Every structure is written in structure tokens, then in C-alpha cells.
Amino acid sequence: MIPAECDVPQRPGWFYHEEQNGRVKTPNQLFEIYLKSVGRGASMNLGLAPMPSGTLHENDVKSLKAFGKRSKKLSVPI
């Protein structure tokens, strides 16, 4: 038996595109995906797309930090 896996990109696609900097998933969207995947027994594989410099855009980081805070506040382990 193979465990279920939910693969989802943080942005509209799997690779970094500057024009998508304002289209990263919100903390609420990430949390809902988390509940619908991990909450149902699957693994959540969140795809992050670094910029050509190798770092994440500030919008991605901001969204991920808020997602982590929300999860911790509700005692949901990530």
C-alpha cells in the first residue's frame, strides 16, 4: 500500500515567475489544503519556487510564516 500524498505548489505553477509574486497561496488557503490532506491521512507536499537567486520571495515567506503561526495557534502540528 502506498500512502496518499497531496502535491500542491505555493504559486500558480511549480516554477518561479516574477509576475506571480502577488499570487502566492494565502495562509488560509494553505491551512485549508492542510486540513483536507493531512487531516484525511495524506502527506502534504508543498512545492516552493525559489527566485533565480536561490531565495524565496518575501510574499512566499510572509504567507508561510502566517500559515505556521495559525497552525501553532490551533495546536495543529505541521
All heavy atoms as a GROMACS GRO file, in nm:
protein
  610
    1MET      N    1   0.084  -0.117   0.000
    1MET     CA    2   0.000   0.000   0.000
    1MET      C    3   0.089   0.125   0.000
    1MET      O    4   0.185   0.134   0.075
    1MET     CB    5  -0.090  -0.002   0.123
    1MET     CG    6  -0.177   0.119   0.135
    1MET     SD    7  -0.288   0.108   0.276
    1MET     CE    8  -0.439   0.085   0.188
    2ILE      N    9   0.057   0.220  -0.082
    2ILE     CA   10   0.133   0.344  -0.091
    2ILE      C   11   0.054   0.454  -0.020
    2ILE      O   12  -0.065   0.472  -0.046
    2ILE     CB   13   0.155   0.384  -0.239
    2ILE    CG1   14   0.236   0.275  -0.310
    2ILE    CG2   15   0.223   0.518  -0.249
    2ILE    CD1   16   0.249   0.296  -0.458
    3PRO      N   17   0.120   0.528   0.071
    3PRO     CA   18   0.049   0.635   0.141
    3PRO      C   19   0.005   0.746   0.044
    3PRO      O   20   0.074   0.774  -0.054
    3PRO     CB   21   0.150   0.689   0.241
    3PRO     CG   22   0.277   0.618   0.218
    3PRO     CD   23   0.257   0.515   0.111
    4ALA      N   24  -0.107   0.807   0.074
    4ALA     CA   25  -0.157   0.917  -0.010
    4ALA      C   26  -0.069   1.040   0.008
    4ALA      O   27  -0.015   1.065   0.114
    4ALA     CB   28  -0.301   0.948   0.029
    5GLU      N   29  -0.057   1.118  -0.100
    5GLU     CA   30   0.023   1.239  -0.097
    5GLU      C   31  -0.050   1.349  -0.172
    5GLU      O   32  -0.104   1.326  -0.279
    5GLU     CB   33   0.159   1.213  -0.160
    5GLU     CG   34   0.251   1.333  -0.156
    5GLU     CD   35   0.388   1.301  -0.212
    5GLU    OE1   36   0.468   1.242  -0.139
    5GLU    OE2   37   0.412   1.333  -0.330
    6CYS      N   38  -0.051   1.466  -0.114
    6CYS     CA   39  -0.113   1.583  -0.176
    6CYS      C   40  -0.002   1.678  -0.219
    6CYS      O   41   0.062   1.742  -0.136
    6CYS     CB   42  -0.207   1.650  -0.076
    6CYS     SG   43  -0.280   1.803  -0.137
    7ASP      N   44   0.025   1.684  -0.349
    7ASP     CA   45   0.128   1.774  -0.403
    7ASP      C   46   0.062   1.904  -0.447
    7ASP      O   47  -0.030   1.903  -0.529
    7ASP     CB   48   0.197   1.710  -0.524
    7ASP     CG   49   0.270   1.583  -0.486
    7ASP    OD1   50   0.324   1.577  -0.375
    7ASP    OD2   51   0.272   1.489  -0.567
    8VAL      N   52   0.108   2.014  -0.393
    8VAL     CA   53   0.047   2.144  -0.424
    8VAL      C   54   0.157   2.251  -0.430
    8VAL      O   55   0.242   2.257  -0.344
    8VAL     CB   56  -0.062   2.180  -0.322
    8VAL    CG1   57  -0.008   2.192  -0.182
    8VAL    CG2   58  -0.135   2.305  -0.361
    9PRO      N   59   0.156   2.335  -0.534
    9PRO     CA   60   0.254   2.443  -0.540
    9PRO      C   61   0.207   2.565  -0.460
    9PRO      O   62   0.087   2.591  -0.448
    9PRO     CB   63   0.260   2.477  -0.689
    9PRO     CG   64   0.126   2.440  -0.742
    9PRO     CD   65   0.078   2.324  -0.658
   10GLN      N   66   0.300   2.639  -0.403
   10GLN     CA   67   0.270   2.761  -0.329
   10GLN      C   68   0.223   2.872  -0.423
   10GLN      O   69   0.147   2.958  -0.385
   10GLN     CB   70   0.396   2.805  -0.251
   10GLN     CG   71   0.393   2.944  -0.192
   10GLN     CD   72   0.297   2.961  -0.078
   10GLN    OE1   73   0.211   2.878  -0.052
   10GLN    NE2   74   0.306   3.072  -0.010
   11ARG      N   75   0.265   2.865  -0.548
   11ARG     CA   76   0.230   2.964  -0.651
   11ARG      C   77   0.138   2.899  -0.754
   11ARG      O   78   0.112   2.780  -0.744
   11ARG     CB   79   0.358   3.014  -0.718
   11ARG     CG   80   0.442   3.099  -0.625
   11ARG     CD   81   0.582   3.123  -0.680
   11ARG     NE   82   0.640   3.234  -0.607
   11ARG     CZ   83   0.638   3.360  -0.649
   11ARG    NH1   84   0.588   3.391  -0.766
   11ARG    NH2   85   0.688   3.456  -0.575
   12PRO      N   86   0.090   2.973  -0.854
   12PRO     CA   87   0.004   2.911  -0.956
   12PRO      C   88   0.069   2.794  -1.030
   12PRO      O   89   0.000   2.706  -1.077
   12PRO     CB   90  -0.025   3.026  -1.052
   12PRO     CG   91  -0.016   3.149  -0.968
   12PRO     CD   92   0.096   3.119  -0.870
   13GLY      N   93   0.200   2.792  -1.038
   13GLY     CA   94   0.270   2.683  -1.104
   13GLY      C   95   0.386   2.636  -1.020
   13GLY      O   96   0.407   2.682  -0.909
   14TRP      N   97   0.465   2.545  -1.075
   14TRP     CA   98   0.572   2.483  -0.997
   14TRP      C   99   0.702   2.562  -1.001
   14TRP      O  100   0.795   2.532  -0.926
   14TRP     CB  101   0.596   2.341  -1.046
   14TRP     CG  102   0.484   2.252  -1.010
   14TRP    CD1  103   0.382   2.210  -1.092
   14TRP    CD2  104   0.455   2.195  -0.882
   14TRP    NE1  105   0.295   2.131  -1.023
   14TRP    CE2  106   0.337   2.120  -0.893
   14TRP    CE3  107   0.518   2.201  -0.759
   14TRP    CZ2  108   0.280   2.051  -0.786
   14TRP    CZ3  109   0.462   2.132  -0.652
   14TRP    CH2  110   0.345   2.058  -0.667
   15PHE      N  111   0.713   2.662  -1.087
   15PHE     CA  112   0.838   2.736  -1.101
   15PHE      C  113   0.817   2.884  -1.072
   15PHE      O  114   0.705   2.935  -1.083
   15PHE     CB  115   0.896   2.716  -1.241
   15PHE     CG  116   0.924   2.573  -1.272
   15PHE    CD1  117   0.835   2.497  -1.347
   15PHE    CD2  118   1.039   2.512  -1.224
   15PHE    CE1  119   0.859   2.363  -1.374
   15PHE    CE2  120   1.064   2.377  -1.250
   15PHE     CZ  121   0.975   2.304  -1.325
   16TYR      N  122   0.924   2.952  -1.038
   16TYR     CA  123   0.918   3.095  -1.007
   16TYR      C  124   0.898   3.177  -1.134
   16TYR      O  125   0.969   3.158  -1.234
   16TYR     CB  126   1.045   3.142  -0.936
   16TYR     CG  127   1.044   3.291  -0.911
   16TYR    CD1  128   0.976   3.342  -0.803
   16TYR    CD2  129   1.108   3.378  -0.997
   16TYR    CE1  130   0.972   3.479  -0.780
   16TYR    CE2  131   1.106   3.515  -0.976
   16TYR     CZ  132   1.037   3.564  -0.867
   16TYR     OH  133   1.032   3.699  -0.846
   17HIS      N  134   0.800   3.266  -1.128
   17HIS     CA  135   0.777   3.365  -1.233
   17HIS      C  136   0.746   3.497  -1.163
   17HIS      O  137   0.654   3.503  -1.082
   17HIS     CB  138   0.660   3.325  -1.324
   17HIS     CG  139   0.682   3.195  -1.395
   17HIS    ND1  140   0.768   3.183  -1.502
   17HIS    CD2  141   0.631   3.072  -1.374
   17HIS    CE1  142   0.769   3.058  -1.544
   17HIS    NE2  143   0.686   2.988  -1.468
   18GLU      N  144   0.823   3.597  -1.193
   18GLU     CA  145   0.810   3.726  -1.125
   18GLU      C  146   0.667   3.780  -1.128
   18GLU      O  147   0.619   3.837  -1.029
   18GLU     CB  148   0.906   3.828  -1.187
   18GLU     CG  149   0.912   3.959  -1.112
   18GLU     CD  150   1.017   4.053  -1.167
   18GLU    OE1  151   1.098   4.011  -1.252
   18GLU    OE2  152   1.017   4.170  -1.126
   19GLU      N  153   0.598   3.759  -1.238
   19GLU     CA  154   0.461   3.812  -1.249
   19GLU      C  155   0.362   3.743  -1.154
   19GLU      O  156   0.248   3.787  -1.140
   19GLU     CB  157   0.411   3.805  -1.393
   19GLU     CG  158   0.395   3.666  -1.449
   19GLU     CD  159   0.521   3.609  -1.513
   19GLU    OE1  160   0.629   3.670  -1.504
   19GLU    OE2  161   0.511   3.501  -1.572
   20GLN      N  162   0.405   3.637  -1.088
   20GLN     CA  163   0.318   3.566  -0.992
   20GLN      C  164   0.346   3.603  -0.847
   20GLN      O  165   0.289   3.544  -0.756
   20GLN     CB  166   0.335   3.414  -1.009
   20GLN     CG  167   0.291   3.363  -1.144
   20GLN     CD  168   0.319   3.214  -1.160
   20GLN    OE1  169   0.388   3.152  -1.079
   20GLN    NE2  170   0.265   3.157  -1.265
   21ASN      N  171   0.431   3.703  -0.824
   21ASN     CA  172   0.467   3.740  -0.687
   21ASN      C  173   0.346   3.777  -0.602
   21ASN      O  174   0.349   3.758  -0.481
   21ASN     CB  175   0.569   3.855  -0.687
   21ASN     CG  176   0.706   3.809  -0.730
   21ASN    OD1  177   0.737   3.690  -0.729
   21ASN    ND2  178   0.790   3.903  -0.769
   22GLY      N  179   0.242   3.828  -0.662
   22GLY     CA  180   0.122   3.864  -0.588
   22GLY      C  181   0.017   3.754  -0.586
   22GLY      O  182  -0.095   3.776  -0.539
   23ARG      N  183   0.053   3.634  -0.634
   23ARG     CA  184  -0.046   3.527  -0.646
   23ARG      C  185  -0.010   3.402  -0.566
   23ARG      O  186  -0.053   3.292  -0.598
   23ARG     CB  187  -0.064   3.491  -0.793
   23ARG     CG  188  -0.118   3.610  -0.874
   23ARG     CD  189  -0.132   3.581  -1.021
   23ARG     NE  190  -0.215   3.465  -1.046
   23ARG     CZ  191  -0.207   3.388  -1.153
   23ARG    NH1  192  -0.120   3.416  -1.247
   23ARG    NH2  193  -0.286   3.285  -1.168
   24VAL      N  194   0.069   3.419  -0.459
   24VAL     CA  195   0.101   3.303  -0.375
   24VAL      C  196  -0.022   3.266  -0.294
   24VAL      O  197  -0.109   3.349  -0.269
   24VAL     CB  198   0.222   3.331  -0.282
   24VAL    CG1  199   0.346   3.364  -0.362
   24VAL    CG2  200   0.192   3.442  -0.184
   25LYS      N  201  -0.030   3.141  -0.254
   25LYS     CA  202  -0.144   3.096  -0.174
   25LYS      C  203  -0.142   3.167  -0.038
   25LYS      O  204  -0.037   3.188   0.021
   25LYS     CB  205  -0.140   2.945  -0.156
   25LYS     CG  206  -0.176   2.874  -0.286
   25LYS     CD  207  -0.190   2.725  -0.265
   25LYS     CE  208  -0.235   2.656  -0.390
   25LYS     NZ  209  -0.156   2.683  -0.510
   26THR      N  210  -0.259   3.204   0.008
   26THR     CA  211  -0.271   3.272   0.136
   26THR      C  212  -0.256   3.172   0.250
   26THR      O  213  -0.273   3.050   0.229
   26THR     CB  214  -0.409   3.340   0.148
   26THR    OG1  215  -0.510   3.238   0.153
   26THR    CG2  216  -0.435   3.436   0.032
   27PRO      N  217  -0.230   3.221   0.370
   27PRO     CA  218  -0.225   3.129   0.485
   27PRO      C  219  -0.356   3.050   0.501
   27PRO      O  220  -0.353   2.932   0.535
   27PRO     CB  221  -0.201   3.222   0.604
   27PRO     CG  222  -0.133   3.341   0.544
   27PRO     CD  223  -0.192   3.356   0.407
   28ASN      N  224  -0.468   3.114   0.476
   28ASN     CA  225  -0.597   3.044   0.487
   28ASN      C  226  -0.609   2.933   0.383
   28ASN      O  227  -0.659   2.825   0.414
   28ASN     CB  228  -0.713   3.142   0.472
   28ASN     CG  229  -0.728   3.233   0.591
   28ASN    OD1  230  -0.678   3.205   0.700
   28ASN    ND2  231  -0.794   3.344   0.572
   29GLN      N  232  -0.564   2.960   0.261
   29GLN     CA  233  -0.569   2.856   0.158
   29GLN      C  234  -0.477   2.740   0.195
   29GLN      O  235  -0.515   2.624   0.181
   29GLN     CB  236  -0.525   2.914   0.022
   29GLN     CG  237  -0.626   3.008  -0.039
   29GLN     CD  238  -0.571   3.079  -0.162
   29GLN    OE1  239  -0.456   3.125  -0.163
   29GLN    NE2  240  -0.654   3.089  -0.265
   30LEU      N  241  -0.358   2.770   0.243
   30LEU     CA  242  -0.265   2.664   0.285
   30LEU      C  243  -0.323   2.582   0.398
   30LEU      O  244  -0.313   2.459   0.400
   30LEU     CB  245  -0.131   2.725   0.327
   30LEU     CG  246  -0.048   2.789   0.216
   30LEU    CD1  247   0.073   2.859   0.275
   30LEU    CD2  248  -0.006   2.685   0.113
   31PHE      N  249  -0.385   2.648   0.494
   31PHE     CA  250  -0.443   2.577   0.609
   31PHE      C  251  -0.557   2.486   0.565
   31PHE      O  252  -0.569   2.373   0.612
   31PHE     CB  253  -0.490   2.678   0.714
   31PHE     CG  254  -0.522   2.615   0.845
   31PHE    CD1  255  -0.421   2.568   0.927
   31PHE    CD2  256  -0.653   2.602   0.888
   31PHE    CE1  257  -0.449   2.509   1.050
   31PHE    CE2  258  -0.682   2.544   1.010
   31PHE     CZ  259  -0.581   2.497   1.091
   32GLU      N  260  -0.639   2.534   0.474
   32GLU     CA  261  -0.749   2.450   0.424
   32GLU      C  262  -0.695   2.327   0.350
   32GLU      O  263  -0.746   2.216   0.368
   32GLU     CB  264  -0.841   2.531   0.332
   32GLU     CG  265  -0.963   2.453   0.288
   32GLU     CD  266  -1.063   2.538   0.213
   32GLU    OE1  267  -1.074   2.658   0.240
   32GLU    OE2  268  -1.130   2.480   0.125
   33ILE      N  269  -0.592   2.346   0.269
   33ILE     CA  270  -0.530   2.234   0.200
   33ILE      C  271  -0.471   2.136   0.302
   33ILE      O  272  -0.484   2.015   0.288
   33ILE     CB  273  -0.422   2.283   0.102
   33ILE    CG1  274  -0.487   2.361  -0.013
   33ILE    CG2  275  -0.339   2.166   0.048
   33ILE    CD1  276  -0.388   2.441  -0.097
   34TYR      N  277  -0.408   2.191   0.405
   34TYR     CA  278  -0.350   2.107   0.512
   34TYR      C  279  -0.459   2.021   0.577
   34TYR      O  280  -0.442   1.900   0.593
   34TYR     CB  281  -0.283   2.196   0.616
   34TYR     CG  282  -0.227   2.120   0.732
   34TYR    CD1  283  -0.103   2.058   0.724
   34TYR    CD2  284  -0.296   2.110   0.852
   34TYR    CE1  285  -0.051   1.987   0.830
   34TYR    CE2  286  -0.246   2.040   0.959
   34TYR     CZ  287  -0.123   1.979   0.948
   34TYR     OH  288  -0.072   1.909   1.054
   35LEU      N  289  -0.569   2.083   0.614
   35LEU     CA  290  -0.678   2.008   0.680
   35LEU      C  291  -0.737   1.901   0.588
   35LEU      O  292  -0.770   1.792   0.633
   35LEU     CB  293  -0.788   2.104   0.726
   35LEU     CG  294  -0.750   2.201   0.838
   35LEU    CD1  295  -0.866   2.294   0.867
   35LEU    CD2  296  -0.706   2.127   0.963
   36LYS      N  297  -0.748   1.934   0.459
   36LYS     CA  298  -0.808   1.839   0.365
   36LYS      C  299  -0.712   1.730   0.320
   36LYS      O  300  -0.755   1.632   0.261
   36LYS     CB  301  -0.862   1.914   0.243
   36LYS     CG  302  -0.984   1.996   0.276
   36LYS     CD  303  -1.037   2.068   0.154
   36LYS     CE  304  -1.164   2.144   0.186
   36LYS     NZ  305  -1.215   2.216   0.070
   37SER      N  306  -0.583   1.747   0.345
   37SER     CA  307  -0.487   1.642   0.308
   37SER      C  308  -0.440   1.567   0.431
   37SER      O  309  -0.475   1.451   0.451
   37SER     CB  310  -0.369   1.702   0.231
   37SER     OG  311  -0.302   1.800   0.308
   38VAL      N  312  -0.367   1.634   0.518
   38VAL     CA  313  -0.315   1.571   0.638
   38VAL      C  314  -0.430   1.527   0.729
   38VAL      O  315  -0.425   1.420   0.789
   38VAL     CB  316  -0.217   1.665   0.711
   38VAL    CG1  317  -0.169   1.605   0.842
   38VAL    CG2  318  -0.099   1.697   0.620
   39GLY      N  319  -0.533   1.608   0.735
   39GLY     CA  320  -0.649   1.574   0.817
   39GLY      C  321  -0.722   1.449   0.771
   39GLY      O  322  -0.798   1.389   0.846
   40ARG      N  323  -0.696   1.408   0.649
   40ARG     CA  324  -0.757   1.287   0.595
   40ARG      C  325  -0.656   1.175   0.576
   40ARG      O  326  -0.680   1.079   0.504
   40ARG     CB  327  -0.825   1.319   0.462
   40ARG     CG  328  -0.943   1.414   0.480
   40ARG     CD  329  -1.006   1.451   0.348
   40ARG     NE  330  -1.119   1.539   0.372
   40ARG     CZ  331  -1.176   1.613   0.279
   40ARG    NH1  332  -1.130   1.609   0.155
   40ARG    NH2  333  -1.278   1.691   0.308
   41GLY      N  334  -0.538   1.192   0.640
   41GLY     CA  335  -0.440   1.085   0.640
   41GLY      C  336  -0.335   1.089   0.530
   41GLY      O  337  -0.257   0.996   0.517
   42ALA      N  338  -0.331   1.195   0.452
   42ALA     CA  339  -0.232   1.206   0.345
   42ALA      C  340  -0.115   1.293   0.391
   42ALA      O  341  -0.123   1.363   0.491
   42ALA     CB  342  -0.295   1.268   0.220
   43SER      N  343  -0.009   1.290   0.316
   43SER     CA  344   0.104   1.381   0.338
   43SER      C  345   0.081   1.504   0.250
   43SER      O  346   0.032   1.493   0.139
   43SER     CB  347   0.235   1.315   0.297
   43SER     OG  348   0.262   1.204   0.378
   44MET      N  349   0.121   1.620   0.301
   44MET     CA  350   0.111   1.742   0.222
   44MET      C  351   0.250   1.780   0.176
   44MET      O  352   0.339   1.806   0.256
   44MET     CB  353   0.052   1.856   0.306
   44MET     CG  354   0.039   1.986   0.231
   44MET     SD  355  -0.036   2.111   0.340
   44MET     CE  356   0.001   2.260   0.252
   45ASN      N  357   0.270   1.781   0.046
   45ASN     CA  358   0.398   1.817  -0.014
   45ASN      C  359   0.383   1.953  -0.078
   45ASN      O  360   0.329   1.965  -0.188
   45ASN     CB  361   0.440   1.711  -0.116
   45ASN     CG  362   0.574   1.741  -0.179
   45ASN    OD1  363   0.646   1.830  -0.136
   45ASN    ND2  364   0.608   1.664  -0.280
   46LEU      N  365   0.427   2.056  -0.009
   46LEU     CA  366   0.412   2.193  -0.058
   46LEU      C  367   0.533   2.232  -0.141
   46LEU      O  368   0.646   2.235  -0.092
   46LEU     CB  369   0.396   2.290   0.060
   46LEU     CG  370   0.376   2.436   0.027
   46LEU    CD1  371   0.250   2.457  -0.058
   46LEU    CD2  372   0.367   2.518   0.154
   47GLY      N  373   0.510   2.259  -0.268
   47GLY     CA  374   0.617   2.295  -0.360
   47GLY      C  375   0.649   2.443  -0.352
   47GLY      O  376   0.562   2.527  -0.375
   48LEU      N  377   0.773   2.476  -0.318
   48LEU     CA  378   0.817   2.614  -0.311
   48LEU      C  379   0.906   2.644  -0.430
   48LEU      O  380   0.987   2.561  -0.471
   48LEU     CB  381   0.893   2.638  -0.181
   48LEU     CG  382   0.816   2.605  -0.053
   48LEU    CD1  383   0.904   2.627   0.068
   48LEU    CD2  384   0.688   2.684  -0.044
   49ALA      N  385   0.890   2.764  -0.486
   49ALA     CA  386   0.965   2.802  -0.606
   49ALA      C  387   1.060   2.917  -0.572
   49ALA      O  388   1.017   3.032  -0.560
   49ALA     CB  389   0.869   2.845  -0.716
   50PRO      N  390   1.189   2.888  -0.556
   50PRO     CA  391   1.283   2.995  -0.526
   50PRO      C  392   1.308   3.083  -0.649
   50PRO      O  393   1.294   3.040  -0.762
   50PRO     CB  394   1.411   2.922  -0.486
   50PRO     CG  395   1.399   2.786  -0.546
   50PRO     CD  396   1.253   2.757  -0.557
   51MET      N  397   1.345   3.207  -0.620
   51MET     CA  398   1.383   3.301  -0.726
   51MET      C  399   1.518   3.256  -0.783
   51MET      O  400   1.584   3.169  -0.726
   51MET     CB  401   1.395   3.442  -0.668
   51MET     CG  402   1.264   3.496  -0.612
   51MET     SD  403   1.278   3.666  -0.548
   51MET     CE  404   1.385   3.643  -0.407
   52PRO      N  405   1.562   3.312  -0.896
   52PRO     CA  406   1.692   3.274  -0.952
   52PRO      C  407   1.808   3.290  -0.854
   52PRO      O  408   1.908   3.220  -0.863
   52PRO     CB  409   1.708   3.368  -1.072
   52PRO     CG  410   1.567   3.395  -1.114
   52PRO     CD  411   1.488   3.401  -0.986
   53SER      N  412   1.792   3.377  -0.754
   53SER     CA  413   1.897   3.397  -0.653
   53SER      C  414   1.906   3.280  -0.555
   53SER      O  415   2.000   3.271  -0.476
   53SER     CB  416   1.870   3.526  -0.574
   53SER     OG  417   1.749   3.514  -0.500
   54GLY      N  418   1.804   3.193  -0.557
   54GLY     CA  419   1.802   3.078  -0.467
   54GLY      C  420   1.723   3.103  -0.340
   54GLY      O  421   1.709   3.013  -0.257
   55THR      N  422   1.669   3.222  -0.322
   55THR     CA  423   1.588   3.254  -0.204
   55THR      C  424   1.441   3.262  -0.243
   55THR      O  425   1.406   3.272  -0.360
   55THR     CB  426   1.633   3.388  -0.142
   55THR    OG1  427   1.615   3.492  -0.239
   55THR    CG2  428   1.778   3.383  -0.097
   56LEU      N  429   1.356   3.258  -0.142
   56LEU     CA  430   1.213   3.272  -0.165
   56LEU      C  431   1.175   3.420  -0.164
   56LEU      O  432   1.231   3.500  -0.088
   56LEU     CB  433   1.133   3.198  -0.058
   56LEU     CG  434   1.149   3.047  -0.054
   56LEU    CD1  435   1.074   2.989   0.065
   56LEU    CD2  436   1.102   2.984  -0.183
   57HIS      N  437   1.077   3.455  -0.245
   57HIS     CA  438   1.027   3.592  -0.248
   57HIS      C  439   0.962   3.624  -0.113
   57HIS      O  440   0.907   3.536  -0.046
   57HIS     CB  441   0.925   3.607  -0.362
   57HIS     CG  442   0.882   3.748  -0.384
   57HIS    ND1  443   0.777   3.805  -0.317
   57HIS    CD2  444   0.932   3.844  -0.467
   57HIS    CE1  445   0.764   3.930  -0.357
   57HIS    NE2  446   0.857   3.956  -0.448
   58GLU      N  447   0.966   3.751  -0.074
   58GLU     CA  448   0.912   3.791   0.056
   58GLU      C  449   0.764   3.756   0.070
   58GLU      O  450   0.717   3.729   0.182
   58GLU     CB  451   0.934   3.940   0.080
   58GLU     CG  452   0.863   4.031  -0.019
   58GLU     CD  453   0.895   4.177   0.003
   58GLU    OE1  454   1.005   4.219  -0.037
   58GLU    OE2  455   0.809   4.248   0.059
   59ASN      N  456   0.686   3.756  -0.038
   59ASN     CA  457   0.544   3.720  -0.029
   59ASN      C  458   0.527   3.573   0.007
   59ASN      O  459   0.437   3.538   0.084
   59ASN     CB  460   0.473   3.750  -0.161
   59ASN     CG  461   0.463   3.898  -0.189
   59ASN    OD1  462   0.496   3.982  -0.106
   59ASN    ND2  463   0.419   3.933  -0.308
   60ASP      N  464   0.611   3.488  -0.047
   60ASP     CA  465   0.606   3.345  -0.014
   60ASP      C  466   0.639   3.326   0.134
   60ASP      O  467   0.569   3.253   0.206
   60ASP     CB  468   0.706   3.266  -0.099
   60ASP     CG  469   0.675   3.271  -0.247
   60ASP    OD1  470   0.685   3.380  -0.307
   60ASP    OD2  471   0.642   3.167  -0.305
   61VAL      N  472   0.746   3.391   0.179
   61VAL     CA  473   0.790   3.378   0.318
   61VAL      C  474   0.683   3.429   0.414
   61VAL      O  475   0.651   3.365   0.513
   61VAL     CB  476   0.924   3.452   0.341
   61VAL    CG1  477   0.962   3.453   0.487
   61VAL    CG2  478   1.034   3.390   0.256
   62LYS      N  479   0.624   3.543   0.382
   62LYS     CA  480   0.519   3.602   0.466
   62LYS      C  481   0.400   3.506   0.479
   62LYS      O  482   0.348   3.483   0.588
   62LYS     CB  483   0.474   3.735   0.407
   62LYS     CG  484   0.371   3.808   0.487
   62LYS     CD  485   0.336   3.941   0.421
   62LYS     CE  486   0.223   4.010   0.494
   62LYS     NZ  487   0.184   4.136   0.428
   63SER      N  488   0.357   3.448   0.368
   63SER     CA  489   0.245   3.355   0.369
   63SER      C  490   0.278   3.230   0.450
   63SER      O  491   0.197   3.184   0.531
   63SER     CB  492   0.207   3.317   0.225
   63SER     OG  493   0.106   3.220   0.225
   64LEU      N  494   0.397   3.177   0.432
   64LEU     CA  495   0.437   3.056   0.503
   64LEU      C  496   0.448   3.080   0.654
   64LEU      O  497   0.407   2.996   0.735
   64LEU     CB  498   0.569   3.002   0.448
   64LEU     CG  499   0.562   2.949   0.306
   64LEU    CD1  500   0.703   2.928   0.250
   64LEU    CD2  501   0.482   2.820   0.299
   65LYS      N  502   0.503   3.194   0.693
   65LYS     CA  503   0.513   3.226   0.836
   65LYS      C  504   0.375   3.237   0.900
   65LYS      O  505   0.352   3.186   1.010
   65LYS     CB  506   0.591   3.356   0.856
   65LYS     CG  507   0.740   3.340   0.842
   65LYS     CD  508   0.811   3.472   0.872
   65LYS     CE  509   0.961   3.455   0.863
   65LYS     NZ  510   1.032   3.580   0.895
   66ALA      N  511   0.284   3.304   0.832
   66ALA     CA  512   0.148   3.320   0.886
   66ALA      C  513   0.077   3.185   0.893
   66ALA      O  514   0.003   3.158   0.988
   66ALA     CB  515   0.069   3.419   0.801
   67PHE      N  516   0.098   3.099   0.795
   67PHE     CA  517   0.042   2.964   0.797
   67PHE      C  518   0.095   2.888   0.918
   67PHE      O  519   0.019   2.822   0.990
   67PHE     CB  520   0.076   2.892   0.666
   67PHE     CG  521   0.050   2.745   0.665
   67PHE    CD1  522  -0.076   2.693   0.691
   67PHE    CD2  523   0.151   2.656   0.635
   67PHE    CE1  524  -0.100   2.556   0.689
   67PHE    CE2  525   0.129   2.520   0.632
   67PHE     CZ  526   0.003   2.470   0.660
   68GLY      N  527   0.225   2.896   0.943
   68GLY     CA  528   0.284   2.830   1.058
   68GLY      C  529   0.229   2.882   1.189
   68GLY      O  530   0.196   2.804   1.280
   69LYS      N  531   0.214   3.014   1.202
   69LYS     CA  532   0.159   3.073   1.324
   69LYS      C  533   0.015   3.028   1.346
   69LYS      O  534  -0.025   2.996   1.458
   69LYS     CB  535   0.165   3.225   1.317
   69LYS     CG  536   0.303   3.280   1.338
   69LYS     CD  537   0.301   3.433   1.332
   69LYS     CE  538   0.441   3.488   1.346
   69LYS     NZ  539   0.444   3.634   1.337
   70ARG      N  540  -0.064   3.025   1.238
   70ARG     CA  541  -0.204   2.984   1.252
   70ARG      C  542  -0.213   2.838   1.296
   70ARG      O  543  -0.293   2.803   1.381
   70ARG     CB  544  -0.278   3.002   1.120
   70ARG     CG  545  -0.421   2.956   1.130
   70ARG     CD  546  -0.504   2.991   1.012
   70ARG     NE  547  -0.639   2.944   1.036
   70ARG     CZ  548  -0.732   2.937   0.946
   70ARG    NH1  549  -0.707   2.976   0.823
   70ARG    NH2  550  -0.851   2.891   0.977
   71SER      N  551  -0.129   2.755   1.239
   71SER     CA  552  -0.129   2.613   1.274
   71SER      C  553  -0.091   2.594   1.420
   71SER      O  554  -0.153   2.515   1.492
   71SER     CB  555  -0.033   2.536   1.184
   71SER     OG  556  -0.074   2.545   1.051
   72LYS      N  557   0.011   2.665   1.465
   72LYS     CA  558   0.056   2.654   1.604
   72LYS      C  559  -0.050   2.707   1.701
   72LYS      O  560  -0.070   2.650   1.808
   72LYS     CB  561   0.188   2.727   1.624
   72LYS     CG  562   0.304   2.656   1.561
   72LYS     CD  563   0.432   2.736   1.577
   72LYS     CE  564   0.545   2.666   1.499
   72LYS     NZ  565   0.668   2.744   1.502
   73LYS      N  566  -0.116   2.815   1.662
   73LYS     CA  567  -0.218   2.874   1.748
   73LYS      C  568  -0.332   2.776   1.773
   73LYS      O  569  -0.389   2.772   1.882
   73LYS     CB  570  -0.273   3.001   1.683
   73LYS     CG  571  -0.368   3.081   1.772
   73LYS     CD  572  -0.425   3.200   1.700
   73LYS     CE  573  -0.319   3.307   1.684
   73LYS     NZ  574  -0.372   3.434   1.631
   74LEU      N  575  -0.364   2.696   1.674
   74LEU     CA  576  -0.473   2.599   1.687
   74LEU      C  577  -0.423   2.462   1.731
   74LEU      O  578  -0.497   2.365   1.725
   74LEU     CB  579  -0.549   2.589   1.555
   74LEU     CG  580  -0.619   2.716   1.512
   74LEU    CD1  581  -0.679   2.700   1.373
   74LEU    CD2  582  -0.726   2.755   1.612
   75SER      N  583  -0.296   2.455   1.769
   75SER     CA  584  -0.235   2.330   1.814
   75SER      C  585  -0.237   2.221   1.707
   75SER      O  586  -0.259   2.105   1.737
   75SER     CB  587  -0.302   2.279   1.941
   75SER     OG  588  -0.289   2.373   2.044
   76VAL      N  589  -0.221   2.261   1.582
   76VAL     CA  590  -0.215   2.166   1.472
   76VAL      C  591  -0.070   2.148   1.434
   76VAL      O  592  -0.008   2.242   1.384
   76VAL     CB  593  -0.298   2.213   1.350
   76VAL    CG1  594  -0.285   2.116   1.234
   76VAL    CG2  595  -0.442   2.231   1.388
   77PRO      N  596  -0.011   2.031   1.459
   77PRO     CA  597   0.130   2.015   1.425
   77PRO      C  598   0.152   2.007   1.275
   77PRO      O  599   0.071   1.950   1.203
   77PRO     CB  600   0.167   1.882   1.492
   77PRO     CG  601   0.038   1.807   1.501
   77PRO     CD  602  -0.069   1.912   1.516
   78ILE      N  603   0.260   2.067   1.230
   78ILE     CA  604   0.296   2.061   1.088
   78ILE      C  605   0.411   1.967   1.072
   78ILE      O  606   0.505   1.968   1.143
   78ILE     CB  607   0.331   2.200   1.033
   78ILE    CG1  608   0.209   2.289   1.039
   78ILE    CG2  609   0.384   2.193   0.892
   78ILE    CD1  610   0.233   2.429   0.989
   0.00000   0.00000   0.00000
